[in-house]
C-alpha cells in the first residue's frame, strides 16, 4: 500500500498560522477541521495509533477541500496537499468491495474523463434535459445539487480537433489546453483565449491528442488514472512542438504544473514531466508578461475578483489578474473580503460534501454582496458554476465572467477566432 512521507508531516511545527486561511476551520472553528488537526490525524494513522478507516479520519479527509490555502502561508513549507491526496489514495485502496452500481458509476466516470467524445455526448444529453425542463425532475432521483450547479450547455462545443489559429507577426506557438468540462460548457472562454493570444502575437494550436488534466482523479485518491491522463498530455505537447502550454482553468493549471511530482516515481516519464511542467502557464501569466497596453474599449461597471484556490494558493498567481483588470478603462475594481477563501466548489466537493460546500458558497456570496459589484471575475470553471448558483439562490444580480472573457470584451474580440 502507498505510504505517507514522514518528512512531510514531521515538518509541521504546529504553529497554527494555517488556521485563519483554512475554509473549513473558519466555518467550524474545530481543531480537527483545520490543517494542523488533519496532519495530526494523518501522522497517527501512519504510526498505527489510529485506524485508517476510523469514522473521524474518513470524515476529515473527505471534508478537506484540498485548496492549498494552508500551504501558501506555512512557514515550514509543509506539502499538505500531498499528505491529503496520499491519505485519500490509502482509503481508496482499503475500501471494502463496492456494490455493482458503485463500480459501474466509477467505471463510467473514468470513461467520461478519459474519452472527450463521451463527455460531449453526456453534455448533449444534459442540454436536451435543460431545454425540455427534464432537469426539474433531478431532485426526485437524487440529483438536485448537480442540477442546480450545472451550467447552461451551449449548442456548439469547442472541441480539441487539431485546430490552428495563426497570429499576425507571430512570435511563437501556444498549445491551448482544452480540458474536459471547458469545451462543452465554457467554449466561449476558449474562443476568447485564442483571440487574446493572437492579439499578443501567439499562434494557437488545439491538438486532438490531449485530454483531461487528471486533477479530479488526483483529488479523489486515484493517482494511477491521473498518471495515465498526465502521460497523454505530455506526449501531445511534445508532439506539437509548441513553445508554451496555456491553461485558462486554474485547477487544470495546478495539476499540469505538478506533473513532475505526480510522475516522480516513473523513470521513463519523470524527466519528461518535469520539462513539461516548466512550460505550463496560466493565461493571466502569459497576457501579463506581454505589452498589451490599455484596452481600447471601456466597461462601465463595478467588478470584484473571486480568486480560484488553485491559482492563488497552488500556483501563487494573484497580482497578474488584478494588473490585467486595471488595463480596462471605466472598470471600477472593488476588493472582496476573503477573496482567496474557497467558494466551496473544489472539483466535485460541492457534490461529495454538499453541506459544507453550501456554507462556503453562502459565505462567498455575502462577501460579493458587500462589494456592490455587478461583475464577478474568476478564472476557473468550478468557481464560476458555484458562484453563479449561489448568486442566483441569494437573488443577487451580478454576472460571473472569466477574466479572459472580460479582457476580450474590452479589447473588442467579438468575432470568431
C-alpha positions as CSV (number, residue, x, y, z in Angstrom):
1,X,0.0,0.0,0.0
2,X,1.1,3.6,-0.7
3,X,2.8,5.2,2.3
4,X,3.0,8.7,3.7
5,X,6.3,10.5,3.6
6,X,7.1,11.1,7.2
7,X,9.4,14.1,6.3
8,X,6.3,16.0,5.2
9,X,4.1,15.6,8.3
10,X,7.1,16.0,10.6
11,X,7.9,19.4,9.0
12,X,4.7,20.8,10.7
13,X,5.7,22.8,13.7
14,X,2.1,23.2,14.9
15,X,2.3,27.0,14.9
16,X,-1.3,27.4,13.8
17,X,-0.6,30.1,11.2
18,X,-2.6,27.9,8.7
19,X,-5.8,28.0,10.7
20,X,-7.1,31.5,9.7
21,X,-6.7,30.6,6.0
22,X,-8.5,27.2,6.2
23,X,-12.1,27.5,4.9
24,X,-13.4,24.5,6.9
25,X,-11.7,25.8,10.1
26,X,-13.2,29.2,9.6
27,X,-16.7,27.6,9.4
28,X,-16.4,25.2,12.3
29,X,-13.6,26.6,14.5
30,X,-12.8,22.9,15.3
31,X,-9.1,21.8,15.5
32,X,-9.6,18.6,13.5
33,X,-11.2,20.6,10.7
34,X,-8.0,22.6,10.2
35,X,-4.7,21.6,8.6
36,X,-2.9,21.2,11.9
37,X,-5.5,18.8,13.2
38,X,-5.7,16.8,10.0
39,X,-1.9,16.5,9.9
40,X,-2.0,15.1,13.4
41,X,-4.6,12.5,12.3
42,X,-2.5,11.6,9.2
43,X,0.5,11.1,11.5
44,X,-1.4,9.0,13.9
45,X,-2.6,6.7,11.1
46,X,1.0,6.5,9.7
47,X,2.3,5.5,13.2
48,X,-0.5,3.0,13.7
49,X,-2.1,4.9,16.6
50,X,-5.3,5.4,14.7
51,X,-7.2,3.1,12.3
52,X,-7.2,4.3,8.6
53,X,-10.9,3.6,8.4
54,X,-11.9,5.2,11.7
55,X,-15.0,7.4,11.1
56,X,-13.3,10.6,12.2
57,X,-10.4,10.2,9.9
58,X,-12.6,9.3,6.9
59,X,-14.7,12.4,7.6
60,X,-11.8,14.8,7.8
61,X,-10.1,13.5,4.7
62,X,-13.3,13.9,2.8
63,X,-14.2,17.4,4.4
64,X,-10.8,18.9,3.4
65,X,-11.1,21.0,0.2
66,X,-7.5,20.4,-0.8
67,X,-7.5,24.2,-1.6
68,X,-3.8,24.6,-0.6
69,X,-4.5,27.8,1.3
70,X,-2.5,26.4,4.2
71,X,0.5,25.7,2.0
72,X,0.6,29.4,0.9
73,X,1.1,30.6,4.5
74,X,3.0,27.7,6.1
75,X,6.4,28.9,7.3
76,X,7.8,25.4,7.2
77,X,6.7,24.7,3.7
78,X,4.6,21.6,4.6
79,X,3.3,20.0,1.4
80,X,-0.1,19.5,2.9
81,X,-1.9,18.7,-0.4
82,X,0.4,15.7,-0.9
83,X,-0.5,14.4,2.6
84,X,-4.2,14.6,2.0
85,X,-4.1,13.1,-1.5
86,X,-2.0,10.2,-0.3
87,X,-4.4,9.6,2.6
88,X,-7.3,9.5,0.1
89,X,-5.4,7.0,-2.1
90,X,-4.8,4.9,1.0
91,X,-8.5,5.0,1.9
92,X,-9.4,4.1,-1.6
93,X,-7.0,1.1,-1.6
94,X,-8.6,-0.3,1.6
95,X,-12.2,0.2,0.7
96,X,-14.4,-2.9,1.0
97,X,-15.7,-4.3,-2.2
98,X,-18.1,-1.9,-3.8
99,X,-21.6,-2.9,-4.8
100,X,-22.1,-3.3,-8.5
101,X,-23.9,0.0,-9.1
102,X,-21.0,2.0,-7.5
103,X,-18.4,0.0,-9.5
104,X,-20.4,0.9,-12.7
105,X,-20.6,4.5,-11.7
106,X,-16.8,4.7,-11.1
107,X,-16.0,3.0,-14.4
108,X,-18.4,5.3,-16.2
109,X,-16.8,8.4,-14.7
110,X,-13.4,7.2,-15.7
111,X,-14.6,6.6,-19.2
112,X,-16.1,10.1,-19.3
113,X,-12.9,11.8,-18.3
114,X,-10.7,9.6,-20.5
115,X,-12.7,10.0,-23.7
116,X,-13.8,13.5,-24.8
117,X,-16.4,12.1,-27.2
118,X,-18.3,10.6,-24.3
119,X,-18.1,13.9,-22.4
120,X,-19.6,15.7,-25.4
121,X,-22.3,13.0,-25.7
122,X,-23.2,13.5,-22.0
123,X,-23.2,17.2,-22.5
124,X,-25.7,16.9,-25.3
125,X,-28.0,14.8,-23.1
126,X,-27.8,17.4,-20.4
127,X,-28.6,20.2,-22.9
128,X,-31.6,18.2,-24.1
129,X,-32.7,17.8,-20.4
130,X,-32.3,21.6,-19.8
131,X,-34.2,22.5,-22.9
132,X,-37.1,20.2,-22.1
133,X,-37.1,21.1,-18.4
134,X,-36.3,17.5,-17.5
135,X,-33.8,18.8,-15.1
136,X,-36.7,19.8,-12.8
137,X,-37.0,16.1,-12.1
138,X,-33.5,15.9,-10.8
139,X,-34.3,16.2,-7.1
140,X,-36.6,13.2,-7.3
141,X,-33.7,11.0,-8.4
142,X,-31.1,12.4,-6.0
143,X,-29.5,14.8,-8.5
144,X,-30.8,18.0,-7.1
145,X,-27.4,19.6,-6.2
146,X,-25.9,18.6,-9.6
147,X,-28.9,20.1,-11.5
148,X,-28.6,23.4,-9.5
149,X,-24.9,23.7,-10.3
150,X,-24.8,22.6,-13.9
151,X,-24.1,25.5,-16.3
152,X,-26.3,26.1,-19.4
153,X,-24.9,23.9,-22.1
154,X,-24.4,25.8,-25.4
155,X,-25.5,24.5,-28.8
156,X,-21.9,24.2,-30.0
157,X,-18.7,23.0,-28.3
158,X,-15.1,24.0,-28.6
159,X,-13.6,20.5,-29.0
160,X,-9.9,19.8,-29.5
161,X,-9.7,18.7,-33.1
162,X,-6.2,19.8,-34.1
163,X,-7.2,23.4,-34.9
164,X,-4.5,26.1,-35.6
165,X,-5.2,29.8,-35.3
166,X,-2.5,32.0,-36.8
167,X,-1.4,35.3,-35.3
168,X,-0.2,38.2,-37.5
169,X,3.5,38.7,-36.9
170,X,3.6,35.5,-34.8
171,X,6.4,35.3,-32.2
172,X,5.6,31.8,-31.0
173,X,3.1,29.0,-30.8
174,X,0.8,28.3,-27.8
175,X,-0.7,25.0,-27.1
176,X,-4.2,25.6,-25.6
177,X,-5.3,23.1,-23.0
178,X,-8.9,22.2,-23.9
179,X,-9.7,20.1,-20.8
180,X,-12.8,18.1,-20.3
181,X,-15.6,20.4,-18.9
182,X,-14.4,23.6,-20.5
183,X,-15.1,22.6,-24.2
184,X,-18.7,21.6,-23.6
185,X,-19.7,24.2,-21.0
186,X,-17.3,27.2,-21.5
187,X,-16.3,27.1,-25.1
188,X,-16.7,30.9,-25.2
189,X,-13.8,31.2,-22.8
190,X,-11.6,29.1,-25.1
191,X,-12.6,31.4,-28.0
192,X,-11.8,34.5,-26.0
193,X,-8.4,32.9,-25.0
194,X,-7.5,32.2,-28.6
195,X,-8.3,35.8,-29.6
196,X,-6.3,37.3,-26.8
197,X,-3.3,35.0,-27.5
198,X,-3.4,36.0,-31.2
199,X,-3.6,39.7,-30.1
200,X,-0.3,39.3,-28.3
201,X,1.4,37.6,-31.2
202,X,1.0,33.9,-30.3
203,X,-0.4,31.5,-32.9
204,X,-2.5,28.9,-31.1
205,X,-3.0,25.2,-31.6
206,X,-5.5,22.8,-30.0
207,X,-4.2,19.3,-30.6
208,X,-6.8,16.5,-30.6
209,X,-4.5,14.1,-28.8
210,X,-4.8,15.9,-25.5
211,X,-7.3,15.3,-22.7
212,X,-8.4,15.8,-19.1
213,X,-5.7,17.1,-16.8
214,X,-6.3,14.5,-14.1
215,X,-7.0,16.9,-11.2
216,X,-10.2,15.3,-10.2
217,X,-8.6,11.8,-10.2
218,X,-5.8,13.1,-8.0
219,X,-8.1,14.7,-5.5
220,X,-10.3,11.6,-5.4
221,X,-7.3,9.3,-4.5
222,X,-6.9,7.7,-7.9
223,X,-3.3,8.6,-8.8
224,X,-3.0,5.7,-11.3
225,X,-5.7,7.2,-13.5
226,X,-4.2,10.7,-13.0
227,X,-0.8,9.4,-14.3
228,X,-2.5,7.9,-17.3
229,X,-4.1,11.2,-18.2
230,X,-0.8,13.1,-17.5
231,X,1.2,11.0,-19.9
232,X,-1.3,11.6,-22.6
233,X,-1.0,15.4,-22.2
234,X,2.8,15.3,-22.0
235,X,3.0,13.3,-25.2
236,X,0.6,15.6,-27.0
237,X,2.6,18.7,-26.1
238,X,5.9,17.1,-27.1
239,X,4.5,16.1,-30.5
240,X,3.0,19.6,-31.1
241,X,6.4,21.3,-30.8
242,X,4.6,24.3,-29.2
243,X,6.6,26.8,-27.2
244,X,4.2,27.1,-24.2
245,X,1.3,25.2,-22.8
246,X,-1.5,27.7,-21.9
247,X,-4.3,26.9,-19.5
248,X,-7.4,29.0,-18.6
249,X,-8.7,26.8,-15.8
250,X,-6.9,27.3,-12.5
251,X,-7.5,23.7,-11.3
252,X,-6.1,22.3,-14.5
253,X,-3.1,24.6,-14.4
254,X,-2.2,23.5,-10.9
255,X,-2.5,19.8,-11.9
256,X,-0.4,20.3,-15.0
257,X,2.3,22.2,-13.2
258,X,2.6,19.3,-10.7
259,X,3.1,16.5,-13.2
260,X,6.7,16.4,-12.2
261,X,5.6,15.3,-8.7
262,X,2.9,13.0,-9.9
263,X,5.3,11.1,-12.1
264,X,8.3,11.4,-9.9
265,X,8.5,7.6,-9.4
266,X,8.4,6.7,-13.0
267,X,11.9,6.6,-14.5
268,X,10.7,6.9,-18.1
269,X,8.2,9.8,-17.5
270,X,9.7,11.8,-14.6
271,X,12.2,13.9,-16.7
272,X,9.6,14.4,-19.4
273,X,7.1,15.5,-16.8
274,X,9.5,18.0,-15.2
275,X,10.3,19.6,-18.6
276,X,6.6,19.7,-19.5
277,X,5.6,21.4,-16.3
278,X,8.2,24.1,-16.8
279,X,6.3,25.2,-20.0
280,X,2.8,25.4,-18.4
281,X,1.4,28.9,-18.0
282,X,-1.9,30.3,-16.9
283,X,-3.4,32.6,-19.4
284,X,-3.1,35.5,-16.9
285,X,0.6,34.9,-16.7
286,X,1.0,34.9,-20.4
287,X,-1.0,38.1,-21.0
288,X,0.5,39.9,-18.0
289,X,4.0,39.3,-19.5
290,X,3.0,40.9,-22.8
291,X,2.8,44.6,-23.6
292,X,-1.0,44.8,-24.0
293,X,-1.4,48.4,-23.2
294,X,-4.7,49.9,-22.1
295,X,-7.8,48.3,-23.6
296,X,-9.4,50.4,-26.4
297,X,-13.0,49.9,-25.1
298,X,-14.3,50.9,-21.7
299,X,-16.5,48.7,-19.4
300,X,-18.6,50.9,-17.1
301,X,-19.2,48.7,-14.2
302,X,-18.1,47.7,-10.7
303,X,-16.2,44.4,-10.6
304,X,-14.7,42.2,-7.9
305,X,-12.4,39.2,-8.2
306,X,-13.0,35.8,-6.8
307,X,-9.6,34.1,-6.6
308,X,-9.6,30.4,-7.6
309,X,-7.8,28.4,-4.9
310,X,-5.6,26.6,-7.3
311,X,-4.5,29.9,-8.9
312,X,-3.7,31.9,-5.8
313,X,-2.6,29.2,-3.5
314,X,-1.2,26.3,-5.6
315,X,0.2,28.5,-8.4
316,X,0.8,31.6,-6.3
317,X,-0.7,33.9,-9.0
318,X,-2.6,36.8,-7.5
319,X,-1.2,40.1,-8.8
320,X,-1.4,39.3,-12.5
321,X,-5.2,39.1,-12.8
322,X,-5.5,42.4,-11.0
323,X,-2.9,44.1,-13.2
324,X,-4.8,42.9,-16.3
325,X,-8.2,44.2,-14.9
326,X,-6.5,47.6,-14.3
327,X,-6.0,47.8,-18.1
328,X,-9.8,48.1,-18.7
329,X,-11.0,51.8,-18.8
330,X,-14.1,52.5,-16.8
331,X,-13.9,49.3,-14.7
332,X,-14.2,50.1,-11.0
333,X,-12.4,47.4,-9.2
334,X,-13.6,46.6,-5.6
335,X,-11.6,44.2,-3.5
336,X,-13.7,41.5,-1.9
337,X,-13.3,40.4,1.8
338,X,-11.7,36.9,1.9
339,X,-11.3,36.8,-1.9
340,X,-8.9,33.9,-1.5
341,X,-11.2,31.8,0.7
342,X,-12.6,28.8,-1.2
343,X,-16.1,29.2,-2.6
344,X,-16.9,25.5,-1.9
345,X,-16.5,24.2,-5.4
346,X,-13.2,22.4,-5.2
347,X,-13.6,20.0,-8.1
348,X,-16.6,17.9,-7.2
349,X,-16.6,18.8,-3.5
350,X,-20.0,20.5,-3.8
351,X,-21.4,17.1,-4.7
352,X,-19.5,15.0,-2.2
353,X,-19.7,17.4,0.7
354,X,-22.9,19.5,-0.1
355,X,-23.5,20.8,3.4
356,X,-20.1,22.4,3.9
357,X,-19.9,23.5,0.2
358,X,-23.2,25.3,0.7
359,X,-21.9,27.1,3.8
360,X,-18.8,28.3,2.0
361,X,-21.0,29.3,-1.0
362,X,-23.2,31.5,1.2
363,X,-20.0,33.0,2.8
364,X,-18.7,33.9,-0.6
365,X,-22.0,35.4,-1.8
366,X,-22.2,37.5,1.3
367,X,-18.7,38.8,0.6
368,X,-19.6,39.6,-3.0
369,X,-22.7,41.4,-1.9
370,X,-20.8,43.7,0.4
371,X,-18.7,44.9,-2.6
372,X,-21.8,46.0,-4.6
373,X,-20.2,44.7,-7.7
374,X,-22.2,43.8,-10.8
375,X,-19.4,41.7,-12.3
376,X,-17.7,38.9,-10.5
377,X,-14.4,37.9,-12.2
378,X,-12.9,34.5,-11.7
379,X,-10.6,32.1,-13.6
380,X,-11.9,28.6,-13.0
381,X,-15.0,26.8,-14.3
382,X,-15.8,25.3,-10.9
383,X,-15.7,28.7,-9.2
384,X,-17.9,30.2,-12.0
385,X,-20.6,27.5,-11.6
386,X,-20.5,27.6,-7.8
387,X,-20.7,31.4,-7.5
388,X,-23.3,31.7,-10.3
389,X,-25.6,29.2,-8.5
390,X,-25.0,31.0,-5.1
391,X,-25.8,34.4,-6.5
392,X,-29.0,33.1,-8.2
393,X,-30.2,31.4,-5.0
394,X,-29.5,34.6,-3.0
395,X,-31.2,36.8,-5.5
396,X,-28.1,39.0,-6.0
397,X,-27.9,40.3,-9.5
398,X,-24.4,40.1,-10.9
399,X,-22.7,38.5,-13.9
400,X,-19.9,36.0,-13.4
401,X,-17.2,36.2,-16.1
402,X,-13.9,34.6,-16.7
403,X,-11.0,37.1,-16.6
404,X,-10.2,36.4,-20.3
405,X,-13.8,37.0,-21.3
406,X,-13.8,40.4,-19.8
407,X,-10.4,41.3,-21.3
408,X,-11.6,40.0,-24.7
409,X,-14.7,42.3,-24.5
410,X,-12.5,45.3,-23.6
411,X,-10.1,44.6,-26.4
412,X,-13.1,44.1,-28.8
413,X,-12.7,40.5,-29.7
414,X,-16.3,39.9,-30.8
415,X,-15.6,37.7,-33.8
416,X,-14.9,34.0,-34.0
417,X,-11.2,33.1,-33.7
